Amino acid sequence: MKFNDIAIICIFAFIGYLVVASIINTLQERKSSRAENNNGDGTRHDSAASNSDTNLSASPLKPRILIWHEVLNISESATLDQIKSAYKRLITQYHPDKVADMAKEIRDLAEVRSKEINAAYEHAIKLRGA
């Protein structure tokens, strides 16, 4: 094995480490912010918990309490085509099959995010009467 090969392996190992560290940091930040937003009984401190647009599960490995247009990253007044487009874009990013070869925690997180996206899409479609 040549020096160049070893150097390339080391560089990519370091990049992989940075990516995994970033993902873990993001997960920890979400977990701590979720703990701050919940009052222990699965509801949020703000008025969003009483909104009919929310998903009432708040466990770290279950869909969070979110409003459909926040999950889909679109405005509340989005058209049906915009909703479908946002759904397709997000579900391709977070589908569990995309991370099937990764660690169980990553697969579980992708599954939770997919469930959030699907629930938001279904609710948006119901609201639009489609």
BAMAR-801344 format. One record per residue: residue number from 0; residue in three letters; x, y, z of N, C-alpha, C, O in turn. Coordinates in Angstrom, 3 decimals. Each point is the difference from the previous one (the first is absolute). Layout:
REM BAMAR-801344
(r NUM,'ALA',(X,Y,Z),(X,Y,Z),(X,Y,Z),(X,Y,Z))
...
//
This chain:
REM BAMAR-801344
(r 0,'MET',(0.846,-1.166,0.000),(-0.846,1.166,0.000),(0.898,1.238,0.000),(0.924,0.097,0.808))
(r 1,'LYS',(-1.188,0.829,-1.693),(0.815,1.197,-0.127),(-0.442,1.061,0.997),(-1.081,-0.080,0.583))
(r 2,'PHE',(1.928,1.058,-0.404),(-0.285,1.094,0.920),(-1.271,0.745,-0.416),(-0.802,0.382,0.852))
(r 3,'ASN',(0.617,-0.173,-2.165),(-1.189,0.691,-0.491),(-1.273,-0.740,0.392),(-0.989,0.626,0.380))
(r 4,'ASP',(1.007,-1.957,-0.470),(-1.160,-0.795,0.376),(-0.322,0.165,1.483),(-1.159,0.161,0.380))
(r 5,'ILE',(2.184,-0.201,0.439),(-0.192,0.158,1.446),(-0.524,1.398,0.318),(-0.883,0.163,0.842))
(r 6,'ALA',(1.432,0.838,-1.517),(-0.438,1.376,0.234),(-1.465,0.173,-0.375),(-0.752,0.651,0.725))
(r 7,'ILE',(0.343,-1.222,-1.844),(-1.398,0.105,-0.440),(-0.920,-0.701,0.989),(-1.060,0.529,0.335))
(r 8,'ILE',(1.442,-1.699,0.133),(-0.800,-0.728,0.984),(-0.149,0.819,1.276),(-1.092,0.082,0.561))
(r 9,'CYS',(2.174,0.518,-0.105),(-0.046,0.818,1.218),(-0.897,1.218,-0.182),(-0.769,0.346,0.897))
(r 10,'ILE',(0.863,0.298,-2.043),(-0.825,1.184,-0.262),(-1.482,-0.375,0.006),(-0.806,0.687,0.627))
(r 11,'PHE',(0.444,-1.759,-1.310),(-1.401,-0.397,-0.046),(-0.490,-0.512,1.349),(-1.171,0.183,0.333))
(r 12,'ALA',(2.027,-0.809,0.439),(-0.377,-0.423,1.348),(-0.293,1.218,0.864),(-0.955,-0.001,0.777))
(r 13,'PHE',(1.773,1.040,-0.910),(-0.214,1.226,0.757),(-1.301,0.682,-0.428),(-0.757,0.475,0.846))
(r 14,'ILE',(0.497,-0.426,-2.143),(-1.247,0.596,-0.496),(-1.191,-0.795,0.526),(-1.001,0.587,0.411))
(r 15,'GLY',(1.096,-1.899,-0.419),(-1.072,-0.840,0.540),(-0.229,0.274,1.474),(-1.140,0.067,0.460))
(r 16,'TYR',(2.232,0.090,0.277),(-0.103,0.332,1.422),(-0.744,1.323,0.183),(-0.879,0.100,0.856))
(r 17,'LEU',(1.223,0.914,-1.650),(-0.652,1.301,0.112),(-1.496,-0.096,-0.298),(-0.810,0.633,0.677))
(r 18,'VAL',(0.444,-1.413,-1.678),(-1.409,-0.158,-0.350),(-0.762,-0.675,1.139),(-1.070,0.465,0.394))
(r 19,'VAL',(1.609,-1.542,0.128),(-0.660,-0.724,1.092),(-0.075,0.888,1.244),(-1.035,0.025,0.666))
(r 20,'ALA',(2.092,0.695,-0.342),(-0.003,0.892,1.158),(-1.055,1.087,-0.161),(-0.674,0.361,0.964))
(r 21,'SER',(0.529,0.158,-2.175),(-1.009,1.017,-0.269),(-1.408,-0.559,0.185),(-0.858,0.661,0.584))
(r 22,'ILE',(0.621,-1.856,-1.071),(-1.311,-0.635,0.144),(-0.313,-0.236,1.477),(-1.109,0.281,0.454))
(r 23,'ILE',(2.069,-0.787,0.282),(-0.211,-0.255,1.430),(-0.264,1.307,0.737),(-0.875,0.050,0.865))
(r 24,'ASN',(1.608,1.001,-1.188),(-0.206,1.293,0.634),(-1.399,0.528,-0.294),(-0.668,0.514,0.897))
(r 25,'THR',(0.223,-0.635,-2.138),(-1.340,0.445,-0.377),(-1.064,-0.779,0.756),(-0.975,0.579,0.479))
(r 26,'LEU',(1.158,-1.886,-0.371),(-0.956,-0.824,0.733),(-0.062,0.395,1.469),(-1.086,0.064,0.576))
(r 27,'GLN',(2.219,0.199,0.028),(0.020,0.409,1.398),(-0.658,1.354,0.189),(-0.713,0.205,0.983))
(r 28,'GLU',(0.939,0.727,-1.909),(-0.648,1.309,0.090),(-1.514,-0.125,-0.131),(-0.744,0.652,0.733))
(r 29,'ARG',(0.288,-1.483,-1.661),(-1.443,-0.207,-0.162),(-0.608,-0.627,1.251),(-1.091,0.373,0.432))
(r 30,'LYS',(1.812,-1.326,0.136),(-0.504,-0.664,1.198),(-0.110,0.993,1.150),(-0.997,-0.001,0.723))
(r 31,'SER',(2.007,0.848,-0.543),(-0.054,0.965,1.096),(-1.062,1.065,-0.255),(-0.683,0.419,0.935))
(r 32,'SER',(0.530,0.023,-2.173),(-1.039,0.999,-0.283),(-1.390,-0.613,0.135),(-0.937,0.682,0.417))
(r 33,'ARG',(0.794,-1.950,-0.762),(-1.274,-0.689,0.155),(-0.343,-0.130,1.490),(-1.156,0.156,0.394))
(r 34,'ALA',(2.168,-0.442,0.424),(-0.217,-0.118,1.439),(-0.400,1.351,0.589),(-0.815,0.054,0.921))
(r 35,'GLU',(1.370,1.019,-1.435),(-0.370,1.337,0.472),(-1.415,0.369,-0.409),(-0.692,0.683,0.755))
(r 36,'ASN',(0.237,-1.119,-1.939),(-1.330,0.343,-0.500),(-1.106,-0.837,0.605),(-1.155,0.425,-0.003))
(r 37,'ASN',(1.467,-1.598,0.521),(-1.013,-0.885,0.568),(-0.078,0.204,1.502),(1.003,0.273,0.660))
(r 38,'ASN',(-2.220,-0.410,-0.128),(-0.143,0.148,1.438),(-0.150,-1.344,0.689),(-0.445,-0.059,1.147))
(r 39,'GLY',(0.811,-1.026,-1.829),(0.018,-1.304,0.630),(-1.202,-0.871,-0.293),(0.063,-1.210,0.219))
(r 40,'ASP',(-1.156,1.775,-0.705),(-1.175,-0.826,-0.265),(-0.319,-0.102,-1.484),(-1.114,-0.363,-0.378))
(r 41,'GLY',(2.101,0.688,-0.470),(-0.168,-0.158,-1.435),(-0.598,1.212,-0.681),(-0.302,-0.059,-1.192))
(r 42,'THR',(0.116,1.171,1.919),(-0.525,1.206,-0.611),(1.042,1.090,0.046),(0.938,-0.045,0.795))
(r 43,'ARG',(-1.119,1.033,-1.666),(0.953,1.101,-0.035),(-0.475,1.123,0.893),(-1.182,0.096,0.329))
(r 44,'HIS',(2.137,0.768,0.067),(-0.336,1.142,0.838),(-0.773,1.059,-0.762),(-0.805,0.717,0.595))
(r 45,'ASP',(1.028,-0.599,-1.900),(-0.668,1.045,-0.750),(-1.366,-0.464,-0.480),(-0.413,-1.128,0.268))
(r 46,'SER',(-0.270,1.990,-0.966),(-1.373,-0.290,-0.410),(-0.073,-0.977,-1.157),(-1.097,-0.427,-0.360))
(r 47,'ALA',(2.223,0.055,-0.238),(-0.016,-0.918,-1.139),(-0.520,-1.373,0.393),(-0.513,-0.724,-0.852))
(r 48,'ALA',(0.630,0.350,2.108),(-0.454,-1.314,0.429),(-1.509,-0.130,-0.092),(-0.517,-1.104,-0.175))
(r 49,'SER',(-0.200,2.226,0.292),(-1.451,-0.064,-0.088),(-0.503,0.131,-1.427),(-1.194,-0.159,-0.258))
(r 50,'ASN',(2.094,0.446,-0.668),(-0.356,0.154,-1.398),(-0.336,-1.357,-0.607),(0.664,-0.993,0.297))
(r 51,'SER',(-1.678,0.941,-1.136),(-0.394,-1.271,-0.606),(0.985,-0.467,-1.064),(-0.134,-1.117,-0.499))
(r 52,'ASP',(1.130,1.945,0.129),(0.992,-0.365,-0.997),(1.132,-0.836,0.568),(0.935,-0.321,-0.734))
(r 53,'THR',(-0.978,-0.045,2.001),(1.158,-0.608,0.630),(-0.113,-1.492,0.109),(-1.089,-0.572,-0.060))
(r 54,'ASN',(2.253,-0.060,0.225),(0.110,-1.419,0.275),(0.312,-0.098,1.488),(0.961,0.624,0.449))
(r 55,'LEU',(-1.718,-1.368,0.326),(0.073,0.066,1.444),(1.042,-0.900,0.638),(0.009,-0.119,1.225))
(r 56,'SER',(0.848,-0.506,-1.966),(1.036,-0.854,0.558),(1.289,0.796,0.130),(0.365,0.732,-0.920))
(r 57,'ALA',(0.342,-0.862,2.064),(1.182,0.824,0.220),(1.235,-0.791,0.421),(0.990,0.611,0.405))
(r 58,'SER',(-1.003,-1.910,-0.480),(1.160,-0.804,0.361),(1.104,0.216,-1.026),(-0.293,0.252,-1.168))
(r 59,'PRO',(1.578,-0.346,1.585),(1.095,0.225,-0.940),(-0.030,-0.930,-1.208),(0.454,0.394,-1.075))
(r 60,'LEU',(-0.973,-1.614,1.210),(-0.054,-0.909,-1.137),(-1.400,-0.129,-0.570),(-0.303,-0.970,-0.693))
(r 61,'LYS',(-0.544,1.934,0.978),(-1.332,0.069,-0.583),(-0.151,1.373,-0.616),(0.731,0.921,0.364))
(r 62,'PRO',(-1.667,-0.761,-1.290),(-0.188,1.312,-0.608),(-0.237,1.086,1.045),(-0.712,-0.214,0.981))
(r 63,'ARG',(1.307,1.362,-1.199),(-0.100,1.115,0.939),(-1.279,0.780,-0.214),(-0.737,-0.236,-0.957))
(r 64,'ILE',(0.484,1.165,1.856),(-1.141,0.892,-0.135),(0.394,1.085,-0.999),(0.813,0.872,0.308))
(r 65,'LEU',(-1.385,-0.929,-1.486),(0.358,0.949,-1.041),(-1.234,0.407,-0.795),(-0.994,-0.724,-0.048))
(r 66,'ILE',(1.074,1.855,-0.553),(-1.052,0.492,-0.878),(0.372,-0.402,-1.421),(1.165,0.078,-0.391))
(r 67,'TRP',(-2.161,-0.508,-0.379),(0.256,-0.604,-1.310),(0.861,0.866,-0.905),(0.912,-0.513,-0.649))
(r 68,'HIS',(-1.177,1.809,0.588),(0.768,0.841,-0.934),(1.422,0.237,0.491),(0.880,0.307,-0.803))
(r 69,'GLU',(-0.633,-0.443,2.116),(1.363,0.088,0.511),(0.796,-1.252,-0.379),(1.181,0.082,-0.335))
(r 70,'VAL',(-1.841,-1.230,0.392),(0.661,-1.253,-0.366),(0.386,0.018,-1.472),(1.101,-0.410,-0.366))
(r 71,'LEU',(-2.011,0.887,-0.477),(0.238,0.004,-1.448),(0.801,1.214,-0.467),(0.331,0.106,-1.181))
(r 72,'ASN',(-0.018,0.807,2.095),(0.775,1.212,-0.312),(-0.651,0.839,-1.091),(0.666,0.453,-0.931))
(r 73,'ILE',(-1.969,-0.253,1.056),(-0.741,0.823,-0.951),(-0.934,0.911,0.777),(-0.177,-0.157,1.208))
(r 74,'SER',(-0.416,1.105,-1.906),(-0.937,0.901,0.678),(-1.339,-0.705,0.208),(-0.330,-0.967,-0.686))
(r 75,'GLU',(-0.413,1.470,1.631),(-1.301,-0.596,0.324),(-0.981,0.141,-1.165),(-0.938,-0.787,-0.126))
(r 76,'SER',(1.156,1.778,-0.713),(-0.891,0.234,-1.133),(0.508,-0.659,-1.289),(-0.425,0.382,-1.091))
(r 77,'ALA',(1.306,-1.343,1.198),(0.582,-0.665,-1.177),(-1.076,-0.713,-0.806),(-0.990,-0.491,0.544))
(r 78,'THR',(1.207,0.446,-1.845),(-0.939,-0.693,-0.881),(0.211,-1.505,0.101),(0.982,-0.470,0.573))
(r 79,'LEU',(-1.917,-0.266,-1.138),(0.089,-1.450,0.013),(1.265,-0.477,-0.727),(0.654,-0.939,0.452))
(r 80,'ASP',(-0.314,1.572,-1.555),(1.225,-0.358,-0.735),(1.254,0.281,0.828),(0.945,-0.789,-0.024))
(r 81,'GLN',(-0.927,1.908,0.757),(1.143,0.318,0.854),(0.125,-1.016,1.140),(1.107,-0.387,0.376))
(r 82,'ILE',(-2.247,-0.039,0.169),(-0.002,-0.996,1.068),(0.565,-1.318,-0.520),(0.846,-0.617,0.647))
(r 83,'LYS',(-1.312,0.191,-1.811),(0.480,-1.255,-0.579),(1.485,0.069,-0.314),(0.735,-0.959,0.238))
(r 84,'SER',(-0.294,2.082,-0.767),(1.410,0.172,-0.334),(0.875,-0.041,1.253),(1.042,-0.655,0.015))
(r 85,'ALA',(-1.470,1.354,1.029),(0.757,0.009,1.256),(0.041,-1.399,0.601),(1.034,-0.431,0.509))
(r 86,'TYR',(-2.153,-0.275,-0.568),(-0.057,-1.363,0.532),(0.986,-0.908,-0.744),(0.778,-0.722,0.623))
(r 87,'LYS',(-0.816,0.764,-1.935),(0.888,-0.860,-0.793),(1.467,0.308,0.277),(0.822,-0.909,0.115))
(r 88,'ARG',(-0.500,2.187,-0.007),(1.385,0.410,0.269),(0.462,-0.508,1.362),(1.097,-0.545,0.122))
(r 89,'LEU',(-1.924,0.721,0.893),(0.396,-0.394,1.354),(0.019,-1.510,0.187),(0.901,-0.535,0.647))
(r 90,'ILE',(-1.882,-0.151,-1.202),(-0.063,-1.444,0.224),(1.162,-0.701,-0.699),(0.464,-1.037,0.474))
(r 91,'THR',(0.013,1.582,-1.588),(1.168,-0.608,-0.631),(1.265,0.247,0.821),(0.926,-0.810,-0.032))
(r 92,'GLN',(-0.881,1.920,0.767),(1.154,0.284,0.844),(0.019,-0.867,1.254),(1.063,-0.451,0.425))
(r 93,'TYR',(-2.228,0.215,0.168),(-0.058,-0.630,1.313),(-0.532,-1.422,-0.006),(-0.254,-0.561,1.066))
(r 94,'HIS',(0.082,-0.026,-2.215),(-0.548,-1.359,-0.037),(0.973,-0.971,0.672),(1.201,0.061,-0.262))
(r 95,'PRO',(-1.698,-0.961,1.128),(0.874,-0.930,0.721),(0.861,-0.884,-0.911),(1.086,-0.420,0.401))
(r 96,'ASP',(-1.544,0.139,-1.590),(0.798,-0.818,-0.911),(1.301,0.698,-0.406),(0.969,-0.667,-0.364))
(r 97,'LYS',(-0.940,1.986,0.424),(1.210,0.748,-0.352),(1.124,-0.249,1.000),(1.176,0.121,-0.345))
(r 98,'VAL',(-1.532,-0.471,1.589),(1.004,-0.186,1.050),(0.002,-1.432,0.522),(0.398,-0.242,1.140))
(r 99,'ALA',(-0.832,-0.696,-1.952),(-0.133,-1.392,0.433),(1.326,-0.605,0.443),(0.010,-0.914,0.824))
(r 100,'ASP',(1.100,1.400,-1.350),(1.312,-0.551,0.346),(0.652,0.711,1.178),(1.106,-0.361,0.400))
(r 101,'MET',(-1.771,1.361,0.159),(0.584,0.774,1.098),(-0.406,-0.575,1.355),(-0.697,-1.012,0.076))
(r 102,'ALA',(1.135,1.659,0.968),(-0.272,-0.448,1.371),(-1.502,0.008,0.290),(-0.762,0.734,-0.628))
(r 103,'LYS',(0.355,-1.557,1.583),(-1.410,-0.134,0.364),(-0.602,1.346,0.417),(-1.151,0.289,-0.330))
(r 104,'GLU',(1.912,0.529,1.047),(-0.508,1.301,0.446),(-0.341,0.893,-1.186),(-1.010,0.703,0.013))
(r 105,'ILE',(1.849,-0.736,-1.025),(-0.243,0.805,-1.195),(-1.227,-0.522,-0.736),(-0.835,0.786,-0.449))
(r 106,'ARG',(0.719,-2.106,0.323),(-1.174,-0.591,-0.653),(-1.268,0.344,0.759),(-1.019,0.327,-0.609))
(r 107,'ASP',(1.070,-0.398,1.942),(-1.174,0.341,0.816),(-0.384,1.463,-0.172),(-1.181,0.334,-0.099))
(r 108,'LEU',(2.184,0.532,0.063),(-0.264,1.422,-0.188),(-0.632,0.266,-1.369),(-0.930,0.798,-0.112))
(r 109,'ALA',(1.434,-1.463,-0.916),(-0.564,0.161,-1.346),(-1.438,-0.505,-0.033),(-0.848,0.595,-0.666))
(r 110,'GLU',(0.563,-1.682,1.372),(-1.358,-0.527,0.049),(-0.944,0.979,0.687),(-1.122,0.211,-0.459))
(r 111,'VAL',(1.573,0.384,1.552),(-0.819,0.981,0.715),(-0.263,1.208,-0.890),(-1.131,0.477,-0.092))
(r 112,'ARG',(2.167,0.011,-0.553),(-0.160,1.177,-0.867),(-0.936,-0.312,-1.166),(-0.805,0.845,-0.390))
(r 113,'SER',(0.904,-2.042,-0.162),(-0.903,-0.403,-1.089),(-1.442,-0.032,0.483),(-0.907,0.422,-0.718))
(r 114,'LYS',(0.694,-0.915,1.921),(-1.359,-0.023,0.557),(-0.531,1.409,0.197),(-1.176,0.259,-0.256))
(r 115,'GLU',(2.025,0.653,0.705),(-0.414,1.392,0.153),(-0.389,0.599,-1.353),(-1.017,0.683,-0.118))
(r 116,'ILE',(1.827,-0.944,-0.886),(-0.259,0.531,-1.336),(-1.295,-0.581,-0.559),(-0.820,0.733,-0.553))
(r 117,'ASN',(0.634,-2.043,0.692),(-1.230,-0.638,-0.488),(-1.232,0.537,0.717),(-1.019,0.268,-0.638))
(r 118,'ALA',(1.101,-0.108,1.962),(-1.137,0.514,0.765),(-0.328,1.432,-0.417),(-1.169,0.355,-0.149))
(r 119,'ALA',(2.201,0.463,-0.038),(-0.213,1.383,-0.418),(-0.634,0.053,-1.391),(-0.908,0.794,-0.243))
(r 120,'TYR',(1.385,-1.634,-0.657),(-0.545,-0.039,-1.359),(-1.470,-0.430,0.010),(-0.841,0.613,-0.657))
(r 121,'GLU',(0.549,-1.666,1.406),(-1.388,-0.477,0.072),(-0.918,1.073,0.570),(-1.112,0.197,-0.489))
(r 122,'HIS',(1.584,0.499,1.529),(-0.825,1.051,0.600),(-0.202,1.151,-0.995),(-1.103,0.532,-0.120))
(r 123,'ALA',(2.156,-0.157,-0.580),(-0.104,1.088,-0.983),(-0.976,-0.361,-1.113),(-0.791,0.840,-0.429))
(r 124,'ILE',(0.842,-2.082,-0.038),(-0.900,-0.441,-1.053),(-1.451,0.035,0.496),(-0.897,0.405,-0.740))
(r 125,'LYS',(0.666,-0.824,1.977),(-1.351,0.059,0.576),(-0.491,1.449,0.072),(-1.153,0.288,-0.318))
(r 126,'LEU',(2.029,0.609,0.733),(-0.383,1.413,0.097),(-0.344,0.591,-1.368),(-0.882,0.851,-0.113))
(r 127,'ARG',(1.573,-1.303,-0.904),(-0.236,0.528,-1.341),(-1.174,-0.702,-0.689),(-0.419,0.398,-1.087))
(r 128,'GLY',(-0.100,-1.430,1.720),(-1.151,-0.710,-0.566),(0.332,-0.850,-1.194),(-0.869,-0.275,-0.827))
(r 129,'ALA',(2.115,-0.151,0.719),(0.399,-0.818,-1.160),(-0.051,-1.471,0.333),(0.301,-0.836,-0.852))
//
